[in-house]
């Protein structure tokens, strides 16, 4: 939640201007596919949605990592079936373990997934897989389904009121792109392995990458179940672990015929050392989620949601969702005119405000009618002053809105105290050389990763579920 101003946020339109049916030659298969857009339209669409992506995410500022992603991506793309397409690669400042592709050659990889990579080849494998989605035009080929379901599952609001402060609307999703289905994912694995081989990497690294991500997926699913939230996993569809997936092994093996006898020689230690200082988990700039509380150091505030609610943080808004998905609170930060009160702010921005109520000297609440994820109905809204800005909190529910929980959330917004400032500081990857006697259990005790520290360290270093580091080895820890 890094924007200090909010503007009119419109619900994403999905492809409606581009519905032009026809057949086109698939660059990979050479066969005719029924598609809904030309290549020029595909490229234009990619440009349009790149802008939408960058409104929801920020680019991660790490020149060395960005340069490597662009270098590897460019080499793989040049050896792909669409080598003449102008690909764009972006590292996103997100803790999500994810990479995805949009039409027209727009490839995104999060710092969250990079944390689990341990070599240049593994990073290349992830990029090659996403390039495969583009070259096979997967997003275009399922355009009809996307028109209905929406390519972007971003949370959006429909602007309302004279000053454009939005109401709750749209979806409660967080993933930008859903999986393509096992068939398309397997094809992307095959193409990624082929592009690895053509670029001089061992195509079997695709199996290594899928194995790492499958381990992470299994751990995340179990952790999410224990924490009562949806899992945050890579969009790829992994039917089983690659060591048990005969079909995956076959398609990767087939790429060996493209192998370059002058294979690349890379140093894993060089890659791991490059990850020193990369942010792990939530970023300080966008705010830190700890349980049901959210801390933001640059904006100097904290907020506490009801116990058990899951928090979703985007660039310009915070969402908190009740465990059974029956209620949602939305928080945005806006500017206020001069020294106007919280009540004056709400009345100025919501023409249909009713049942106004003073909560305290800095807060005012009321009810409005509008659209929410639960349909058109009553939305509870409040404003809380914060210096020259104001927090706008909106709440909707399937049924009655939990009034006490809503008011408690509004009143919980305040400046950070001295003890909370430390909670608002981000964690970073630190690279160490293993000493004799070090184990992941002993390293976990010195790490600020909570009850899952030991498993997390194994996952980050490719040794899940029960591997141990060797003396003298470089590994990643979190501090």
DRENTORMI-528971 format. One line per 3 residues: number of its first residue (from 0); their letters; for each residue x, y, z of C-alpha. Coordinates in steps of 0.1 Angstrom, whole numbers. Example, Ala and Ser with C-alpha at 12.3 -4.5 7.8 and 13.67 -1.06 7.14 Angstrom:
0 = as = 123/-45/78 | 137/-11/71 $
// end
This chain:
0 = xxx = 0/0/0 | 25/26/-12 | 4/52/-31 $
3 = xxx = -4/83/-11 | -32/93/-34 | -60/74/-49 $
6 = xxx = -77/83/-82 | -106/69/-100 | -101/31/-102 $
9 = xxx = -123/15/-128 | -133/-21/-130 | -111/-38/-156 $
12 = xxx = -127/-43/-190 | -117/-76/-205 | -110/-79/-241 $
15 = xxx = -144/-66/-253 | -130/-44/-279 | -109/-72/-295 $
18 = xxx = -134/-98/-303 | -125/-105/-339 | -128/-142/-347 $
21 = xxx = -105/-160/-372 | -78/-186/-377 | -41/-180/-373 $
24 = xxx = -11/-202/-376 | 3/-213/-342 | 40/-203/-341 $
27 = xxx = 49/-236/-323 | 28/-262/-340 | 25/-246/-375 $
30 = xxx = -12/-256/-373 | -43/-233/-376 | -59/-223/-343 $
33 = xxx = -92/-204/-340 | -83/-172/-322 | -100/-140/-313 $
36 = xxx = -73/-115/-322 | -44/-109/-346 | -8/-107/-334 $
39 = xxx = -9/-69/-336 | -40/-69/-314 | -22/-93/-290 $
42 = xxx = 7/-69/-287 | -16/-40/-281 | -34/-60/-255 $
45 = xxx = -2/-68/-237 | 7/-31/-236 | -27/-23/-222 $
48 = xxx = -25/-49/-194 | 11/-42/-186 | -1/-8/-174 $
51 = xxx = -28/-25/-153 | -2/-49/-138 | 21/-20/-129 $
54 = xxx = -8/-2/-111 | -12/-33/-89 | 25/-42/-85 $
57 = xxx = 57/-22/-82 | 89/-31/-100 | 115/-45/-77 $
60 = xxx = 146/-22/-78 | 176/-45/-79 | 198/-36/-109 $
63 = xxx = 219/-68/-108 | 189/-91/-106 | 170/-71/-132 $
66 = xxx = 200/-72/-156 | 202/-110/-152 | 165/-116/-158 $
69 = xxx = 167/-94/-189 | 198/-112/-201 | 185/-147/-196 $
72 = xxx = 150/-138/-209 | 164/-122/-240 | 186/-152/-248 $
75 = xxx = 158/-177/-243 | 133/-155/-263 | 158/-152/-292 $
78 = xxx = 159/-190/-293 | 122/-194/-292 | 95/-199/-319 $
81 = xxx = 88/-161/-318 | 123/-147/-318 | 112/-117/-337 $
84 = xxx = 87/-107/-309 | 98/-79/-286 | 97/-95/-252 $
87 = xxx = 95/-75/-220 | 107/-88/-186 | 98/-73/-152 $
90 = xxx = 108/-83/-117 | 79/-75/-94 | 82/-64/-58 $
93 = xxx = 59/-91/-44 | 64/-120/-19 | 42/-142/-40 $
96 = xxx = 59/-173/-54 | 48/-166/-90 | 57/-159/-126 $
99 = xxx = 33/-152/-154 | 30/-141/-189 | 6/-118/-207 $
102 = xxx = -1/-116/-244 | 24/-100/-267 | 56/-111/-248 $
105 = xxx = 51/-95/-214 | 68/-117/-188 | 67/-111/-150 $
108 = xxx = 86/-129/-122 | 84/-120/-85 | 112/-116/-61 $
111 = xxx = 92/-142/-41 | 99/-170/-66 | 135/-159/-71 $
114 = xxx = 142/-165/-34 | 137/-203/-41 | 161/-204/-70 $
117 = xxx = 196/-216/-65 | 212/-213/-99 | 211/-193/-131 $
120 = xxx = 198/-224/-148 | 168/-227/-125 | 159/-190/-130 $
123 = xxx = 162/-196/-168 | 139/-226/-165 | 111/-204/-149 $
126 = xxx = 116/-178/-176 | 116/-204/-204 | 83/-219/-192 $
129 = xxx = 66/-184/-193 | 81/-177/-227 | 65/-210/-238 $
132 = xxx = 31/-197/-228 | 37/-167/-251 | 51/-185/-281 $
135 = xxx = 22/-211/-280 | -2/-181/-276 | -20/-199/-247 $
138 = xxx = -37/-167/-234 | -49/-160/-269 | -61/-195/-275 $
141 = xxx = -83/-194/-244 | -94/-159/-251 | -131/-169/-251 $
144 = xxx = -129/-182/-216 | -109/-151/-205 | -136/-129/-219 $
147 = xxx = -161/-144/-194 | -139/-150/-164 | -116/-121/-168 $
150 = xxx = -79/-123/-175 | -70/-102/-145 | -83/-113/-112 $
153 = xxx = -73/-80/-96 | -94/-64/-69 | -110/-33/-83 $
156 = xxx = -135/-7/-72 | -161/12/-92 | -158/49/-87 $
159 = xxx = -187/66/-71 | -196/99/-55 | -186/134/-66 $
162 = xxx = -149/131/-57 | -144/95/-70 | -138/77/-38 $
165 = xxx = -145/41/-48 | -170/16/-34 | -164/-21/-28 $
168 = xxx = -169/-41/-60 | -154/-68/-82 | -136/-99/-71 $
171 = xxx = -118/-110/-40 | -90/-127/-60 | -53/-119/-58 $
174 = xxx = -37/-139/-86 | -33/-120/-118 | -34/-150/-141 $
177 = xxx = -50/-184/-134 | -35/-216/-145 | -39/-226/-182 $
180 = xxx = -48/-263/-174 | -24/-292/-174 | -23/-295/-212 $
183 = xxx = -10/-259/-217 | 13/-261/-187 | 29/-293/-200 $
186 = xxx = 34/-277/-234 | 50/-247/-217 | 73/-271/-198 $
189 = xxx = 82/-288/-231 | 89/-255/-248 | 108/-241/-218 $
192 = xxx = 131/-272/-219 | 136/-268/-256 | 146/-231/-252 $
195 = xxx = 169/-240/-224 | 187/-266/-246 | 189/-242/-276 $
198 = xxx = 204/-215/-253 | 231/-239/-240 | 215/-250/-207 $
201 = xxx = 208/-286/-197 | 170/-291/-205 | 168/-314/-175 $
204 = xxx = 169/-283/-153 | 132/-279/-162 | 126/-310/-140 $
207 = xxx = 147/-295/-113 | 126/-262/-114 | 93/-281/-113 $
210 = xxx = 106/-301/-84 | 115/-270/-64 | 81/-254/-71 $
213 = xxx = 62/-286/-64 | 80/-288/-30 | 71/-252/-23 $
216 = xxx = 35/-258/-34 | 30/-288/-11 | 44/-269/19 $
219 = xxx = 24/-238/11 | -9/-257/8 | -3/-274/42 $
222 = xxx = 7/-241/58 | -23/-222/43 | -46/-250/56 $
225 = xxx = -33/-246/91 | -36/-208/89 | -71/-208/74 $
228 = xxx = -63/-190/42 | -60/-197/4 | -25/-209/-6 $
231 = xxx = -2/-185/-25 | 13/-207/-51 | 28/-206/-86 $
234 = xxx = 1/-208/-113 | 15/-239/-129 | -6/-271/-126 $
237 = xxx = 16/-298/-110 | -3/-331/-110 | 25/-348/-91 $
240 = xxx = 62/-345/-83 | 84/-346/-114 | 101/-378/-102 $
243 = xxx = 67/-395/-105 | 54/-376/-135 | 62/-398/-165 $
246 = xxx = 47/-375/-191 | 66/-345/-179 | 98/-365/-179 $
249 = xxx = 91/-375/-215 | 85/-340/-229 | 116/-327/-212 $
252 = xxx = 137/-356/-224 | 125/-348/-260 | 143/-314/-257 $
255 = xxx = 177/-331/-255 | 179/-332/-293 | 183/-294/-293 $
258 = xxx = 211/-295/-268 | 242/-274/-276 | 275/-293/-273 $
261 = xxx = 291/-261/-260 | 269/-261/-228 | 271/-231/-205 $
264 = xxx = 291/-234/-173 | 277/-214/-145 | 288/-210/-109 $
267 = xxx = 259/-215/-84 | 278/-196/-58 | 278/-165/-80 $
270 = xxx = 241/-167/-84 | 234/-172/-47 | 257/-144/-37 $
273 = xxx = 238/-121/-60 | 206/-127/-38 | 223/-112/-8 $
276 = xxx = 200/-84/5 | 169/-93/-16 | 137/-86/3 $
279 = xxx = 121/-117/17 | 83/-117/25 | 65/-84/28 $
282 = xxx = 84/-53/19 | 89/-23/41 | 78/1/14 $
285 = xxx = 45/-16/9 | 39/-26/45 | 43/-57/67 $
288 = xxx = 15/-81/75 | 19/-99/109 | -11/-120/118 $
291 = xxx = -42/-98/118 | -21/-66/120 | -6/-44/93 $
294 = xxx = 24/-21/99 | 36/6/75 | 69/23/84 $
297 = xxx = 70/50/56 | 34/61/62 | 38/56/100 $
300 = xxx = 7/37/108 | -7/4/120 | -41/-12/117 $
303 = xxx = -56/-42/134 | -83/-63/118 | -105/-90/135 $
306 = xxx = -86/-121/146 | -84/-147/120 | -91/-125/90 $
309 = xxx = -67/-128/61 | -51/-96/48 | -43/-88/12 $
312 = xxx = -21/-58/4 | -19/-42/-30 | -2/-10/-42 $
315 = xxx = -32/12/-33 | -55/-7/-10 | -57/-31/19 $
318 = xxx = -83/-59/20 | -92/-80/50 | -115/-110/45 $
321 = xxx = -133/-130/71 | -122/-167/72 | -155/-179/58 $
324 = xxx = -155/-152/31 | -188/-137/44 | -174/-102/51 $
327 = xxx = -147/-79/37 | -131/-46/48 | -114/-23/23 $
330 = xxx = -89/4/34 | -76/32/11 | -56/63/18 $
333 = xxx = -67/96/3 | -59/133/8 | -83/157/26 $
336 = xxx = -89/193/18 | -74/217/42 | -84/210/78 $
339 = xxx = -118/195/71 | -132/170/96 | -137/133/90 $
342 = xxx = -174/139/88 | -170/167/63 | -148/144/42 $
345 = xxx = -174/116/41 | -202/140/33 | -182/156/5 $
348 = xxx = -173/122/-11 | -205/102/-6 | -237/119/-16 $
351 = xxx = -259/91/-3 | -243/90/32 | -268/83/60 $
354 = xxx = -269/75/97 | -237/95/103 | -220/88/136 $
357 = xxx = -189/103/154 | -166/75/166 | -140/98/182 $
360 = xxx = -123/131/175 | -106/118/144 | -132/93/130 $
363 = xxx = -167/95/115 | -188/66/101 | -220/61/82 $
366 = xxx = -239/39/57 | -241/41/19 | -258/21/-8 $
369 = xxx = -235/6/-35 | -220/-24/-51 | -199/-49/-32 $
372 = xxx = -186/-84/-38 | -220/-95/-23 | -241/-75/-47 $
375 = xxx = -258/-41/-45 | -267/-32/-9 | -256/-15/23 $
378 = xxx = -219/-7/27 | -205/6/60 | -180/35/55 $
381 = xxx = -158/54/78 | -131/81/76 | -101/84/100 $
384 = xxx = -78/114/99 | -41/109/95 | -21/142/91 $
387 = xxx = -30/157/57 | -45/125/46 | -75/103/56 $
390 = xxx = -80/66/58 | -113/55/42 | -125/21/55 $
393 = xxx = -154/3/38 | -171/-29/50 | -196/-52/33 $
396 = xxx = -209/-86/42 | -232/-114/31 | -259/-105/56 $
399 = xxx = -254/-79/84 | -221/-61/85 | -202/-68/118 $
402 = xxx = -205/-33/133 | -183/-37/164 | -155/-53/144 $
405 = xxx = -157/-26/118 | -156/3/144 | -127/-14/163 $
408 = xxx = -108/-17/130 | -113/20/123 | -102/30/158 $
411 = xxx = -71/8/156 | -55/30/130 | -28/51/147 $
414 = xxx = 9/60/145 | 35/33/152 | 49/32/187 $
417 = xxx = 85/25/194 | 80/-13/198 | 60/-15/166 $
420 = xxx = 85/2/144 | 107/-29/146 | 78/-50/134 $
423 = xxx = 75/-28/104 | 110/-35/91 | 114/-60/63 $
426 = xxx = 134/-92/63 | 162/-98/38 | 181/-127/24 $
429 = xxx = 216/-132/38 | 241/-155/22 | 264/-174/46 $
432 = xxx = 290/-201/44 | 280/-231/64 | 302/-239/94 $
435 = xxx = 309/-273/108 | 280/-284/130 | 255/-260/114 $
438 = xxx = 221/-276/107 | 189/-261/94 | 174/-266/128 $
441 = xxx = 202/-245/144 | 200/-219/117 | 162/-217/121 $
444 = xxx = 166/-208/157 | 186/-177/147 | 161/-168/120 $
447 = xxx = 131/-145/122 | 108/-169/102 | 85/-181/129 $
450 = xxx = 74/-217/134 | 81/-227/98 | 117/-214/97 $
453 = xxx = 134/-248/93 | 111/-259/64 | 115/-224/48 $
456 = xxx = 153/-226/49 | 153/-260/33 | 129/-249/6 $
459 = xxx = 150/-218/-1 | 181/-239/-5 | 167/-268/-25 $
462 = xxx = 169/-293/3 | 133/-299/12 | 120/-319/31 $
465 = xxx = 150/-333/51 | 183/-323/35 | 211/-307/55 $
468 = xxx = 238/-282/45 | 274/-292/41 | 303/-274/58 $
471 = xxx = 318/-248/35 | 286/-246/13 | 270/-212/6 $
474 = xxx = 234/-211/16 | 206/-185/20 | 191/-176/54 $
477 = xx = 168/-148/63 | 175/-120/88 $
// end
